[in-house]
Amino acid sequence: MEIGLTHFLIISGILFSLGLFGIATRKNAIMVLMSMELILNSANINFIAFSRFGGFNMEGQIAALFVIILAAAEVAVALAIVLNIYQNYHHVNVDEINKLKG
């Protein structure tokens, strides 16, 4: 049995669904960030799979590299925001936070 494009798309769809479910159901900001990372990883799997099986050569890998850079920047900014929220409110429950004070 050979692993093909369909297998990668199924795994990517499962990761995307789990990430979407995590964003919709979690109240903790860290868990929401982890769910966003799952969605970005599913996009990376799609880029790499279509690059490999769709004949896009290096374009898929380059797009995946940009997504990884975007994810690293997103984590840095989001964790700074989460630390600020925790410092001000002593919790990171996203449902109970309506505004950030300066």
NORLIN-V973017 format. One record per pair of residues at least 24 apart in sequence whose C-alpha atoms are under 8 Angstrom apart, sorted by the first residue. I is the first residue (numbers start at 1). J is the second residue. D is the distance in whole Angstrom. If there is no record, write none. Layout:
<<I:J:D> <I:J:D>>
//
This chain:
<<4:53:8> <5:49:6> <5:50:7> <5:53:6> <8:45:7> <8:46:7> <8:49:6> <9:45:8> <9:46:7> <9:49:8> <11:42:8> <12:41:8> <12:42:5> <12:43:7> <12:45:6> <12:46:7> <13:42:7> <15:39:7> <15:41:8> <15:42:6> <16:42:6> <27:93:5> <27:94:5> <27:95:6> <28:92:6> <28:93:5> <28:94:6> <29:82:7> <29:92:6> <29:93:6> <29:94:6> <30:82:8> <30:92:8> <33:75:8> <33:78:8> <37:71:7> <40:67:7> <40:71:7>>
//
